[in-house]
Amino acid sequence: MKLLYFAWVKEKIGLSTENVNPPPEVATVAGLMDWLAKRGGGYAEAFTERALIKAAVDQVHVPLNTTINGAREVAFFPPVTGG
C-alpha cells in the first residue's frame, strides 16, 4: 500500500510517500494511524492529534473508521481551508 503525506504531516514524518505492508489486524484508517504512530519519532508526533488529520483512500475522502482492506493508496493531510 502506498502512503502519501501532505503539508505538516509530511514535515513531521520527513517523507512525502512510502510503501508499507501493515499487518492484517490493521483494518481501518484509524488502525493504520495507530500502527504508524508506534514507529515513534515523527510518526508519533504527526498522528497525536487525529482531529487535525484528514484521510483519503484511493483518492476518496473518508472518515477514520473506513476499512483499508484492498486499498492501494492512503493519503494523510491537514484540513484545508479556503477563503
PyMOL Python script that loads the backbone (N, CA, C, O; Angstrom):
from pymol import cmd

cmd.read_pdbstr("""\
ATOM      1  N   MET A   1       0.856  -1.162   0.000  1.00  0.00           N
ATOM      2  CA  MET A   1       0.000   0.000   0.000  1.00  0.00           C
ATOM      3  C   MET A   1       0.904   1.226   0.000  1.00  0.00           C
ATOM      4  O   MET A   1       1.904   1.287   0.715  1.00  0.00           O
ATOM      5  N   LYS A   2       0.528   2.189  -0.812  1.00  0.00           N
ATOM      6  CA  LYS A   2       1.282   3.437  -0.890  1.00  0.00           C
ATOM      7  C   LYS A   2       0.660   4.455   0.055  1.00  0.00           C
ATOM      8  O   LYS A   2      -0.557   4.643   0.065  1.00  0.00           O
ATOM      9  N   LEU A   3       1.501   5.111   0.850  1.00  0.00           N
ATOM     10  CA  LEU A   3       1.048   6.167   1.738  1.00  0.00           C
ATOM     11  C   LEU A   3       1.564   7.495   1.223  1.00  0.00           C
ATOM     12  O   LEU A   3       2.712   7.606   0.792  1.00  0.00           O
ATOM     13  N   LEU A   4       0.706   8.501   1.270  1.00  0.00           N
ATOM     14  CA  LEU A   4       1.069   9.854   0.868  1.00  0.00           C
ATOM     15  C   LEU A   4       0.858  10.771   2.056  1.00  0.00           C
ATOM     16  O   LEU A   4      -0.151  10.674   2.754  1.00  0.00           O
ATOM     17  N   TYR A   5       1.816  11.667   2.284  1.00  0.00           N
ATOM     18  CA  TYR A   5       1.737  12.625   3.383  1.00  0.00           C
ATOM     19  C   TYR A   5       1.843  14.030   2.809  1.00  0.00           C
ATOM     20  O   TYR A   5       2.657  14.284   1.922  1.00  0.00           O
ATOM     21  N   PHE A   6       1.015  14.944   3.317  1.00  0.00           N
ATOM     22  CA  PHE A   6       0.985  16.303   2.811  1.00  0.00           C
ATOM     23  C   PHE A   6       1.137  17.322   3.932  1.00  0.00           C
ATOM     24  O   PHE A   6       0.811  17.045   5.086  1.00  0.00           O
ATOM     25  N   ALA A   7       1.636  18.506   3.579  1.00  0.00           N
ATOM     26  CA  ALA A   7       1.760  19.671   4.458  1.00  0.00           C
ATOM     27  C   ALA A   7       2.549  19.320   5.714  1.00  0.00           C
ATOM     28  O   ALA A   7       3.603  18.690   5.623  1.00  0.00           O
ATOM     29  N   TRP A   8       2.048  19.721   6.897  1.00  0.00           N
ATOM     30  CA  TRP A   8       2.814  19.498   8.116  1.00  0.00           C
ATOM     31  C   TRP A   8       2.923  18.033   8.484  1.00  0.00           C
ATOM     32  O   TRP A   8       3.840  17.663   9.218  1.00  0.00           O
ATOM     33  N   VAL A   9       2.018  17.174   8.002  1.00  0.00           N
ATOM     34  CA  VAL A   9       2.142  15.726   8.250  1.00  0.00           C
ATOM     35  C   VAL A   9       3.440  15.243   7.597  1.00  0.00           C
ATOM     36  O   VAL A   9       4.222  14.515   8.208  1.00  0.00           O
ATOM     37  N   LYS A  10       3.653  15.657   6.354  1.00  0.00           N
ATOM     38  CA  LYS A  10       4.874  15.314   5.627  1.00  0.00           C
ATOM     39  C   LYS A  10       6.108  15.860   6.350  1.00  0.00           C
ATOM     40  O   LYS A  10       7.122  15.171   6.464  1.00  0.00           O
ATOM     41  N   GLU A  11       6.017  17.083   6.831  1.00  0.00           N
ATOM     42  CA  GLU A  11       7.155  17.703   7.515  1.00  0.00           C
ATOM     43  C   GLU A  11       7.528  16.948   8.790  1.00  0.00           C
ATOM     44  O   GLU A  11       8.710  16.746   9.067  1.00  0.00           O
ATOM     45  N   LYS A  12       6.535  16.536   9.561  1.00  0.00           N
ATOM     46  CA  LYS A  12       6.819  15.825  10.815  1.00  0.00           C
ATOM     47  C   LYS A  12       7.395  14.439  10.555  1.00  0.00           C
ATOM     48  O   LYS A  12       8.309  14.001  11.254  1.00  0.00           O
ATOM     49  N   ILE A  13       6.857  13.745   9.544  1.00  0.00           N
ATOM     50  CA  ILE A  13       7.315  12.391   9.241  1.00  0.00           C
ATOM     51  C   ILE A  13       8.641  12.414   8.486  1.00  0.00           C
ATOM     52  O   ILE A  13       9.481  11.531   8.661  1.00  0.00           O
ATOM     53  N   GLY A  14       8.819  13.426   7.650  1.00  0.00           N
ATOM     54  CA  GLY A  14      10.052  13.531   6.878  1.00  0.00           C
ATOM     55  C   GLY A  14      10.005  12.823   5.539  1.00  0.00           C
ATOM     56  O   GLY A  14      11.030  12.648   4.880  1.00  0.00           O
ATOM     57  N   LEU A  15       8.809  12.417   5.140  1.00  0.00           N
ATOM     58  CA  LEU A  15       8.611  11.737   3.853  1.00  0.00           C
ATOM     59  C   LEU A  15       7.354  12.269   3.195  1.00  0.00           C
ATOM     60  O   LEU A  15       6.420  12.694   3.875  1.00  0.00           O
ATOM     61  N   SER A  16       7.330  12.245   1.873  1.00  0.00           N
ATOM     62  CA  SER A  16       6.092  12.588   1.175  1.00  0.00           C
ATOM     63  C   SER A  16       5.337  11.332   0.760  1.00  0.00           C
ATOM     64  O   SER A  16       4.121  11.368   0.567  1.00  0.00           O
ATOM     65  N   THR A  17       6.051  10.232   0.624  1.00  0.00           N
ATOM     66  CA  THR A  17       5.420   8.970   0.226  1.00  0.00           C
ATOM     67  C   THR A  17       6.264   7.798   0.710  1.00  0.00           C
ATOM     68  O   THR A  17       7.477   7.915   0.883  1.00  0.00           O
ATOM     69  N   GLU A  18       5.606   6.678   0.922  1.00  0.00           N
ATOM     70  CA  GLU A  18       6.300   5.434   1.243  1.00  0.00           C
ATOM     71  C   GLU A  18       5.361   4.265   0.975  1.00  0.00           C
ATOM     72  O   GLU A  18       4.141   4.429   0.942  1.00  0.00           O
ATOM     73  N   ASN A  19       5.934   3.100   0.787  1.00  0.00           N
ATOM     74  CA  ASN A  19       5.166   1.878   0.609  1.00  0.00           C
ATOM     75  C   ASN A  19       5.273   1.046   1.878  1.00  0.00           C
ATOM     76  O   ASN A  19       6.365   0.848   2.411  1.00  0.00           O
ATOM     77  N   VAL A  20       4.127   0.557   2.360  1.00  0.00           N
ATOM     78  CA  VAL A  20       4.098  -0.226   3.595  1.00  0.00           C
ATOM     79  C   VAL A  20       3.233  -1.468   3.401  1.00  0.00           C
ATOM     80  O   VAL A  20       2.396  -1.533   2.501  1.00  0.00           O
ATOM     81  N   ASN A  21       3.455  -2.437   4.259  1.00  0.00           N
ATOM     82  CA  ASN A  21       2.627  -3.641   4.338  1.00  0.00           C
ATOM     83  C   ASN A  21       2.171  -3.807   5.778  1.00  0.00           C
ATOM     84  O   ASN A  21       2.793  -4.544   6.544  1.00  0.00           O
ATOM     85  N   PRO A  22       1.082  -3.123   6.159  1.00  0.00           N
ATOM     86  CA  PRO A  22       0.625  -3.273   7.544  1.00  0.00           C
ATOM     87  C   PRO A  22       0.137  -4.695   7.806  1.00  0.00           C
ATOM     88  O   PRO A  22      -0.309  -5.375   6.883  1.00  0.00           O
ATOM     89  N   PRO A  23       0.217  -5.146   9.047  1.00  0.00           N
ATOM     90  CA  PRO A  23      -0.273  -6.488   9.378  1.00  0.00           C
ATOM     91  C   PRO A  23      -1.784  -6.587   9.177  1.00  0.00           C
ATOM     92  O   PRO A  23      -2.476  -5.569   9.165  1.00  0.00           O
ATOM     93  N   PRO A  24      -2.295  -7.794   9.020  1.00  0.00           N
ATOM     94  CA  PRO A  24      -3.728  -7.987   8.744  1.00  0.00           C
ATOM     95  C   PRO A  24      -4.662  -7.374   9.779  1.00  0.00           C
ATOM     96  O   PRO A  24      -5.780  -6.987   9.439  1.00  0.00           O
ATOM     97  N   GLU A  25      -4.230  -7.276  11.036  1.00  0.00           N
ATOM     98  CA  GLU A  25      -5.113  -6.709  12.062  1.00  0.00           C
ATOM     99  C   GLU A  25      -5.292  -5.199  11.915  1.00  0.00           C
ATOM    100  O   GLU A  25      -6.164  -4.622  12.565  1.00  0.00           O
ATOM    101  N   VAL A  26      -4.501  -4.561  11.088  1.00  0.00           N
ATOM    102  CA  VAL A  26      -4.666  -3.130  10.809  1.00  0.00           C
ATOM    103  C   VAL A  26      -5.700  -3.022   9.685  1.00  0.00           C
ATOM    104  O   VAL A  26      -5.369  -3.172   8.509  1.00  0.00           O
ATOM    105  N   ALA A  27      -6.952  -2.761  10.062  1.00  0.00           N
ATOM    106  CA  ALA A  27      -8.053  -2.868   9.105  1.00  0.00           C
ATOM    107  C   ALA A  27      -8.715  -1.548   8.735  1.00  0.00           C
ATOM    108  O   ALA A  27      -9.496  -1.498   7.785  1.00  0.00           O
ATOM    109  N   THR A  28      -8.414  -0.465   9.477  1.00  0.00           N
ATOM    110  CA  THR A  28      -9.062   0.816   9.215  1.00  0.00           C
ATOM    111  C   THR A  28      -8.011   1.921   9.114  1.00  0.00           C
ATOM    112  O   THR A  28      -6.843   1.718   9.444  1.00  0.00           O
ATOM    113  N   VAL A  29      -8.444   3.076   8.656  1.00  0.00           N
ATOM    114  CA  VAL A  29      -7.546   4.237   8.610  1.00  0.00           C
ATOM    115  C   VAL A  29      -7.039   4.546  10.015  1.00  0.00           C
ATOM    116  O   VAL A  29      -5.848   4.798  10.197  1.00  0.00           O
ATOM    117  N   ALA A  30      -7.920   4.532  11.006  1.00  0.00           N
ATOM    118  CA  ALA A  30      -7.509   4.797  12.391  1.00  0.00           C
ATOM    119  C   ALA A  30      -6.491   3.765  12.865  1.00  0.00           C
ATOM    120  O   ALA A  30      -5.514   4.112  13.528  1.00  0.00           O
ATOM    121  N   GLY A  31      -6.716   2.512  12.529  1.00  0.00           N
ATOM    122  CA  GLY A  31      -5.766   1.460  12.882  1.00  0.00           C
ATOM    123  C   GLY A  31      -4.421   1.666  12.213  1.00  0.00           C
ATOM    124  O   GLY A  31      -3.376   1.402  12.808  1.00  0.00           O
ATOM    125  N   LEU A  32      -4.446   2.139  10.977  1.00  0.00           N
ATOM    126  CA  LEU A  32      -3.208   2.438  10.264  1.00  0.00           C
ATOM    127  C   LEU A  32      -2.468   3.585  10.956  1.00  0.00           C
ATOM    128  O   LEU A  32      -1.244   3.555  11.082  1.00  0.00           O
ATOM    129  N   MET A  33      -3.213   4.587  11.397  1.00  0.00           N
ATOM    130  CA  MET A  33      -2.597   5.701  12.122  1.00  0.00           C
ATOM    131  C   MET A  33      -1.955   5.203  13.421  1.00  0.00           C
ATOM    132  O   MET A  33      -0.849   5.623  13.763  1.00  0.00           O
ATOM    133  N   ASP A  34      -2.634   4.319  14.142  1.00  0.00           N
ATOM    134  CA  ASP A  34      -2.072   3.745  15.371  1.00  0.00           C
ATOM    135  C   ASP A  34      -0.785   2.987  15.071  1.00  0.00           C
ATOM    136  O   ASP A  34       0.220   3.144  15.764  1.00  0.00           O
ATOM    137  N   TRP A  35      -0.832   2.172  14.040  1.00  0.00           N
ATOM    138  CA  TRP A  35       0.321   1.348  13.649  1.00  0.00           C
ATOM    139  C   TRP A  35       1.497   2.234  13.266  1.00  0.00           C
ATOM    140  O   TRP A  35       2.633   1.971  13.660  1.00  0.00           O
ATOM    141  N   LEU A  36       1.226   3.281  12.500  1.00  0.00           N
ATOM    142  CA  LEU A  36       2.290   4.200  12.104  1.00  0.00           C
ATOM    143  C   LEU A  36       2.844   4.950  13.307  1.00  0.00           C
ATOM    144  O   LEU A  36       4.057   5.128  13.415  1.00  0.00           O
ATOM    145  N   ALA A  37       1.976   5.392  14.213  1.00  0.00           N
ATOM    146  CA  ALA A  37       2.417   6.145  15.393  1.00  0.00           C
ATOM    147  C   ALA A  37       3.366   5.317  16.256  1.00  0.00           C
ATOM    148  O   ALA A  37       4.255   5.867  16.906  1.00  0.00           O
ATOM    149  N   LYS A  38       3.179   3.998  16.266  1.00  0.00           N
ATOM    150  CA  LYS A  38       4.048   3.122  17.051  1.00  0.00           C
ATOM    151  C   LYS A  38       5.473   3.086  16.520  1.00  0.00           C
ATOM    152  O   LYS A  38       6.372   2.582  17.194  1.00  0.00           O
ATOM    153  N   ARG A  39       5.692   3.619  15.315  1.00  0.00           N
ATOM    154  CA  ARG A  39       7.051   3.713  14.790  1.00  0.00           C
ATOM    155  C   ARG A  39       7.854   4.753  15.556  1.00  0.00           C
ATOM    156  O   ARG A  39       9.084   4.775  15.495  1.00  0.00           O
ATOM    157  N   GLY A  40       7.140   5.620  16.282  1.00  0.00           N
ATOM    158  CA  GLY A  40       7.804   6.640  17.082  1.00  0.00           C
ATOM    159  C   GLY A  40       8.240   7.840  16.262  1.00  0.00           C
ATOM    160  O   GLY A  40       7.859   7.985  15.100  1.00  0.00           O
ATOM    161  N   GLY A  41       9.031   8.686  16.868  1.00  0.00           N
ATOM    162  CA  GLY A  41       9.579   9.861  16.207  1.00  0.00           C
ATOM    163  C   GLY A  41       8.523  10.727  15.562  1.00  0.00           C
ATOM    164  O   GLY A  41       7.500  11.044  16.170  1.00  0.00           O
ATOM    165  N   GLY A  42       8.782  11.109  14.322  1.00  0.00           N
ATOM    166  CA  GLY A  42       7.875  11.975  13.592  1.00  0.00           C
ATOM    167  C   GLY A  42       6.507  11.366  13.360  1.00  0.00           C
ATOM    168  O   GLY A  42       5.515  12.090  13.279  1.00  0.00           O
ATOM    169  N   TYR A  43       6.438  10.031  13.250  1.00  0.00           N
ATOM    170  CA  TYR A  43       5.144   9.375  13.064  1.00  0.00           C
ATOM    171  C   TYR A  43       4.262   9.591  14.291  1.00  0.00           C
ATOM    172  O   TYR A  43       3.092   9.954  14.172  1.00  0.00           O
ATOM    173  N   ALA A  44       4.834   9.363  15.460  1.00  0.00           N
ATOM    174  CA  ALA A  44       4.075   9.548  16.699  1.00  0.00           C
ATOM    175  C   ALA A  44       3.622  10.995  16.831  1.00  0.00           C
ATOM    176  O   ALA A  44       2.488  11.263  17.228  1.00  0.00           O
ATOM    177  N   GLU A  45       4.503  11.919  16.501  1.00  0.00           N
ATOM    178  CA  GLU A  45       4.171  13.341  16.578  1.00  0.00           C
ATOM    179  C   GLU A  45       3.069  13.709  15.579  1.00  0.00           C
ATOM    180  O   GLU A  45       2.149  14.454  15.917  1.00  0.00           O
ATOM    181  N   ALA A  46       3.160  13.192  14.362  1.00  0.00           N
ATOM    182  CA  ALA A  46       2.187  13.529  13.321  1.00  0.00           C
ATOM    183  C   ALA A  46       0.787  13.016  13.649  1.00  0.00           C
ATOM    184  O   ALA A  46      -0.206  13.675  13.338  1.00  0.00           O
ATOM    185  N   PHE A  47       0.706  11.855  14.269  1.00  0.00           N
ATOM    186  CA  PHE A  47      -0.604  11.233  14.486  1.00  0.00           C
ATOM    187  C   PHE A  47      -1.140  11.400  15.908  1.00  0.00           C
ATOM    188  O   PHE A  47      -2.054  10.679  16.306  1.00  0.00           O
ATOM    189  N   THR A  48      -0.590  12.331  16.671  1.00  0.00           N
ATOM    190  CA  THR A  48      -1.065  12.590  18.029  1.00  0.00           C
ATOM    191  C   THR A  48      -2.453  13.214  18.037  1.00  0.00           C
ATOM    192  O   THR A  48      -3.323  12.771  18.786  1.00  0.00           O
ATOM    193  N   GLU A  49      -2.669  14.222  17.227  1.00  0.00           N
ATOM    194  CA  GLU A  49      -3.943  14.948  17.179  1.00  0.00           C
ATOM    195  C   GLU A  49      -4.753  14.510  15.965  1.00  0.00           C
ATOM    196  O   GLU A  49      -4.704  15.155  14.917  1.00  0.00           O
ATOM    197  N   ARG A  50      -5.488  13.431  16.100  1.00  0.00           N
ATOM    198  CA  ARG A  50      -6.247  12.881  14.972  1.00  0.00           C
ATOM    199  C   ARG A  50      -7.291  13.837  14.428  1.00  0.00           C
ATOM    200  O   ARG A  50      -7.606  13.793  13.239  1.00  0.00           O
ATOM    201  N   ALA A  51      -7.826  14.688  15.264  1.00  0.00           N
ATOM    202  CA  ALA A  51      -8.846  15.634  14.795  1.00  0.00           C
ATOM    203  C   ALA A  51      -8.265  16.606  13.779  1.00  0.00           C
ATOM    204  O   ALA A  51      -9.007  17.263  13.048  1.00  0.00           O
ATOM    205  N   LEU A  52      -6.948  16.700  13.732  1.00  0.00           N
ATOM    206  CA  LEU A  52      -6.298  17.623  12.807  1.00  0.00           C
ATOM    207  C   LEU A  52      -5.861  16.957  11.506  1.00  0.00           C
ATOM    208  O   LEU A  52      -5.239  17.599  10.659  1.00  0.00           O
ATOM    209  N   ILE A  53      -6.184  15.671  11.342  1.00  0.00           N
ATOM    210  CA  ILE A  53      -5.760  14.944  10.152  1.00  0.00           C
ATOM    211  C   ILE A  53      -6.974  14.424   9.395  1.00  0.00           C
ATOM    212  O   ILE A  53      -7.902  13.871   9.985  1.00  0.00           O
ATOM    213  N   LYS A  54      -6.954  14.605   8.109  1.00  0.00           N
ATOM    214  CA  LYS A  54      -7.960  14.048   7.208  1.00  0.00           C
ATOM    215  C   LYS A  54      -7.296  12.932   6.415  1.00  0.00           C
ATOM    216  O   LYS A  54      -6.070  12.864   6.326  1.00  0.00           O
ATOM    217  N   ALA A  55      -8.118  12.057   5.841  1.00  0.00           N
ATOM    218  CA  ALA A  55      -7.571  10.930   5.087  1.00  0.00           C
ATOM    219  C   ALA A  55      -8.365  10.708   3.808  1.00  0.00           C
ATOM    220  O   ALA A  55      -9.541  11.057   3.700  1.00  0.00           O
ATOM    221  N   ALA A  56      -7.677  10.117   2.853  1.00  0.00           N
ATOM    222  CA  ALA A  56      -8.310   9.679   1.607  1.00  0.00           C
ATOM    223  C   ALA A  56      -7.810   8.268   1.316  1.00  0.00           C
ATOM    224  O   ALA A  56      -6.622   7.975   1.448  1.00  0.00           O
ATOM    225  N   VAL A  57      -8.732   7.407   0.920  1.00  0.00           N
ATOM    226  CA  VAL A  57      -8.381   6.051   0.499  1.00  0.00           C
ATOM    227  C   VAL A  57      -8.675   5.950  -0.985  1.00  0.00           C
ATOM    228  O   VAL A  57      -9.800   6.176  -1.431  1.00  0.00           O
ATOM    229  N   ASP A  58      -7.651   5.611  -1.733  1.00  0.00           N
ATOM    230  CA  ASP A  58      -7.764   5.542  -3.192  1.00  0.00           C
ATOM    231  C   ASP A  58      -8.416   6.805  -3.760  1.00  0.00           C
ATOM    232  O   ASP A  58      -9.296   6.741  -4.619  1.00  0.00           O
ATOM    233  N   GLN A  59      -7.957   7.960  -3.253  1.00  0.00           N
ATOM    234  CA  GLN A  59      -8.329   9.297  -3.700  1.00  0.00           C
ATOM    235  C   GLN A  59      -9.771   9.698  -3.399  1.00  0.00           C
ATOM    236  O   GLN A  59     -10.333  10.564  -4.068  1.00  0.00           O
ATOM    237  N   VAL A  60     -10.365   9.062  -2.388  1.00  0.00           N
ATOM    238  CA  VAL A  60     -11.710   9.421  -1.931  1.00  0.00           C
ATOM    239  C   VAL A  60     -11.608   9.801  -0.454  1.00  0.00           C
ATOM    240  O   VAL A  60     -11.135   9.005   0.357  1.00  0.00           O
ATOM    241  N   HIS A  61     -12.045  11.003  -0.102  1.00  0.00           N
ATOM    242  CA  HIS A  61     -12.035  11.440   1.299  1.00  0.00           C
ATOM    243  C   HIS A  61     -12.915  10.500   2.118  1.00  0.00           C
ATOM    244  O   HIS A  61     -14.032  10.170   1.719  1.00  0.00           O
ATOM    245  N   VAL A  62     -12.391  10.074   3.276  1.00  0.00           N
ATOM    246  CA  VAL A  62     -13.093   9.081   4.090  1.00  0.00           C
ATOM    247  C   VAL A  62     -12.970   9.413   5.573  1.00  0.00           C
ATOM    248  O   VAL A  62     -12.036  10.103   5.979  1.00  0.00           O
ATOM    249  N   PRO A  63     -13.917   8.922   6.390  1.00  0.00           N
ATOM    250  CA  PRO A  63     -13.753   9.030   7.844  1.00  0.00           C
ATOM    251  C   PRO A  63     -12.703   8.027   8.320  1.00  0.00           C
ATOM    252  O   PRO A  63     -12.366   7.084   7.604  1.00  0.00           O
ATOM    253  N   LEU A  64     -12.195   8.235   9.523  1.00  0.00           N
ATOM    254  CA  LEU A  64     -11.101   7.413  10.026  1.00  0.00           C
ATOM    255  C   LEU A  64     -11.488   5.971  10.319  1.00  0.00           C
ATOM    256  O   LEU A  64     -10.609   5.123  10.468  1.00  0.00           O
ATOM    257  N   ASN A  65     -12.782   5.672  10.405  1.00  0.00           N
ATOM    258  CA  ASN A  65     -13.197   4.287  10.651  1.00  0.00           C
ATOM    259  C   ASN A  65     -13.363   3.486   9.358  1.00  0.00           C
ATOM    260  O   ASN A  65     -13.856   2.359   9.392  1.00  0.00           O
ATOM    261  N   THR A  66     -12.960   4.051   8.225  1.00  0.00           N
ATOM    262  CA  THR A  66     -13.070   3.379   6.929  1.00  0.00           C
ATOM    263  C   THR A  66     -12.057   2.250   6.823  1.00  0.00           C
ATOM    264  O   THR A  66     -10.911   2.393   7.251  1.00  0.00           O
ATOM    265  N   THR A  67     -12.476   1.139   6.257  1.00  0.00           N
ATOM    266  CA  THR A  67     -11.589  -0.004   6.059  1.00  0.00           C
ATOM    267  C   THR A  67     -10.526   0.302   5.010  1.00  0.00           C
ATOM    268  O   THR A  67     -10.761   1.050   4.061  1.00  0.00           O
ATOM    269  N   ILE A  68      -9.358  -0.293   5.203  1.00  0.00           N
ATOM    270  CA  ILE A  68      -8.283  -0.132   4.230  1.00  0.00           C
ATOM    271  C   ILE A  68      -7.982  -1.442   3.519  1.00  0.00           C
ATOM    272  O   ILE A  68      -7.031  -1.522   2.741  1.00  0.00           O
ATOM    273  N   ASN A  69      -8.774  -2.458   3.777  1.00  0.00           N
ATOM    274  CA  ASN A  69      -8.569  -3.750   3.123  1.00  0.00           C
ATOM    275  C   ASN A  69      -8.694  -3.573   1.615  1.00  0.00           C
ATOM    276  O   ASN A  69      -9.717  -3.098   1.123  1.00  0.00           O
ATOM    277  N   GLY A  70      -7.654  -3.955   0.888  1.00  0.00           N
ATOM    278  CA  GLY A  70      -7.659  -3.841  -0.560  1.00  0.00           C
ATOM    279  C   GLY A  70      -7.285  -2.464  -1.084  1.00  0.00           C
ATOM    280  O   GLY A  70      -7.237  -2.260  -2.297  1.00  0.00           O
ATOM    281  N   ALA A  71      -7.020  -1.513  -0.191  1.00  0.00           N
ATOM    282  CA  ALA A  71      -6.659  -0.163  -0.632  1.00  0.00           C
ATOM    283  C   ALA A  71      -5.276  -0.185  -1.270  1.00  0.00           C
ATOM    284  O   ALA A  71      -4.378  -0.896  -0.819  1.00  0.00           O
ATOM    285  N   ARG A  72      -5.124   0.599  -2.319  1.00  0.00           N
ATOM    286  CA  ARG A  72      -3.813   0.751  -2.956  1.00  0.00           C
ATOM    287  C   ARG A  72      -3.091   1.985  -2.444  1.00  0.00           C
ATOM    288  O   ARG A  72      -1.861   2.038  -2.443  1.00  0.00           O
ATOM    289  N   GLU A  73      -3.869   2.991  -2.001  1.00  0.00           N
ATOM    290  CA  GLU A  73      -3.256   4.254  -1.597  1.00  0.00           C
ATOM    291  C   GLU A  73      -4.049   4.880  -0.454  1.00  0.00           C
ATOM    292  O   GLU A  73      -5.279   4.907  -0.478  1.00  0.00           O
ATOM    293  N   VAL A  74      -3.327   5.383   0.544  1.00  0.00           N
ATOM    294  CA  VAL A  74      -3.935   6.129   1.636  1.00  0.00           C
ATOM    295  C   VAL A  74      -3.145   7.425   1.783  1.00  0.00           C
ATOM    296  O   VAL A  74      -1.917   7.406   1.864  1.00  0.00           O
ATOM    297  N   ALA A  75      -3.853   8.545   1.816  1.00  0.00           N
ATOM    298  CA  ALA A  75      -3.222   9.857   1.955  1.00  0.00           C
ATOM    299  C   ALA A  75      -3.655  10.493   3.269  1.00  0.00           C
ATOM    300  O   ALA A  75      -4.802  10.362   3.695  1.00  0.00           O
ATOM    301  N   PHE A  76      -2.715  11.184   3.895  1.00  0.00           N
ATOM    302  CA  PHE A  76      -2.978  11.907   5.140  1.00  0.00           C
ATOM    303  C   PHE A  76      -2.626  13.374   4.937  1.00  0.00           C
ATOM    304  O   PHE A  76      -1.579  13.698   4.377  1.00  0.00           O
ATOM    305  N   PHE A  77      -3.504  14.254   5.394  1.00  0.00           N
ATOM    306  CA  PHE A  77      -3.292  15.686   5.193  1.00  0.00           C
ATOM    307  C   PHE A  77      -4.099  16.462   6.228  1.00  0.00           C
ATOM    308  O   PHE A  77      -5.083  15.953   6.765  1.00  0.00           O
ATOM    309  N   PRO A  78      -3.681  17.695   6.506  1.00  0.00           N
ATOM    310  CA  PRO A  78      -4.465  18.532   7.417  1.00  0.00           C
ATOM    311  C   PRO A  78      -5.704  19.054   6.707  1.00  0.00           C
ATOM    312  O   PRO A  78      -5.760  19.063   5.477  1.00  0.00           O
ATOM    313  N   PRO A  79      -6.692  19.486   7.469  1.00  0.00           N
ATOM    314  CA  PRO A  79      -7.870  20.080   6.849  1.00  0.00           C
ATOM    315  C   PRO A  79      -7.459  21.285   6.001  1.00  0.00           C
ATOM    316  O   PRO A  79      -6.543  22.027   6.354  1.00  0.00           O
ATOM    317  N   VAL A  80      -8.135  21.458   4.912  1.00  0.00           N
ATOM    318  CA  VAL A  80      -7.826  22.576   4.013  1.00  0.00           C
ATOM    319  C   VAL A  80      -8.900  23.636   4.179  1.00  0.00           C
ATOM    320  O   VAL A  80     -10.095  23.338   4.164  1.00  0.00           O
ATOM    321  N   THR A  81      -8.469  24.857   4.335  1.00  0.00           N
ATOM    322  CA  THR A  81      -9.428  25.942   4.420  1.00  0.00           C
ATOM    323  C   THR A  81      -9.218  26.872   3.241  1.00  0.00           C
ATOM    324  O   THR A  81      -8.112  27.003   2.716  1.00  0.00           O
ATOM    325  N   GLY A  82     -10.256  27.487   2.854  1.00  0.00           N
ATOM    326  CA  GLY A  82     -10.152  28.433   1.740  1.00  0.00           C
ATOM    327  C   GLY A  82     -10.673  29.791   2.159  1.00  0.00           C
ATOM    328  O   GLY A  82     -11.230  29.959   3.244  1.00  0.00           O
ATOM    329  N   GLY A  83     -10.485  30.722   1.307  1.00  0.00           N
ATOM    330  CA  GLY A  83     -11.005  31.995   1.715  1.00  0.00           C
ATOM    331  C   GLY A  83     -10.804  33.011   0.730  1.00  0.00           C
ATOM    332  O   GLY A  83     -11.197  34.159   0.937  1.00  0.00           O
TER     333      GLY A  83
END
""", "prot")
cmd.dss("prot")
cmd.show_as("cartoon", "prot")
cmd.util.cbc("prot")
cmd.orient("prot")
